[in-house]
Amino acid sequence: MTAVLDLIRRIADIGGPVVMILLAVSVITLAVVLYKIWQFTAAGVGRHRALSQAVAAWDAGDRAIAREALSRSTSYLAPVVDQAFSSGPGATERLEAEAEMRFAKLERGLRYLDSVAQLAPLLGLFGTVLGMIEAFQALQDAGSQVDPSILAGGIWVALLTTAVGLVVAMPTAVVLSWFEGRMDSERVLAGRAIQTVLQPRGSAPVGAPEGVPAHA
């Protein structure tokens, strides 16, 4: 514990408060990322084999097989598809709203990651500007006895904050892009499943008289 505290003091002495803030942000960001990975895994994001089988069976007219396959699904979208099995074509908006409610729960925390990806470089640049100001003040105080090492040392310390900001921002941006890509895929899958269940192959289009085939 003493070694950790000594390391933190050294980092604070070298990088200043901006680096400490960035380190604190990085710890929170890592916690959010780990939580989102756990949440996605627990919800079954990307694991929709049984759900897809249920939708395909319903589309083919095998209602019993569709319900049996849906009962085996661990997907968070299974309740939405189950509601679709018992609904008519006019329930599209309600089912899409149910799916969006589940998407909103999975997307909590992504706005924070987006903010970190955008603001961490700016915070690092702010620390660099402060460091450069201090370096030039030290150079001015030196007067005629200018030592290039004073300016060089101040510059590399100032640039350290920008480097730390980029180190925090770049992985966060990559992870955020991955999360958003998964959610885009989930929305496409949910929309297709809802439309397929509500309008299976061979069904009459909405508003068509009974007995009129879909291709008429």
DALINJO-V280823 format. One record per helix or strand of 3 or more residues. SS is the DSSP state (2 for helix, 1 for strand). FROM is the first residue (numbers start at 0). TO is the last residue. If there is no record, write none. Layout:
BEGIN
[[SS;FROM;TO] [SS;FROM;TO]]
END
This chain:
BEGIN
[[2;1;42] [2;48;58] [2;62;70] [2;77;84] [2;88;106] [2;109;141] [2;147;197]]
END
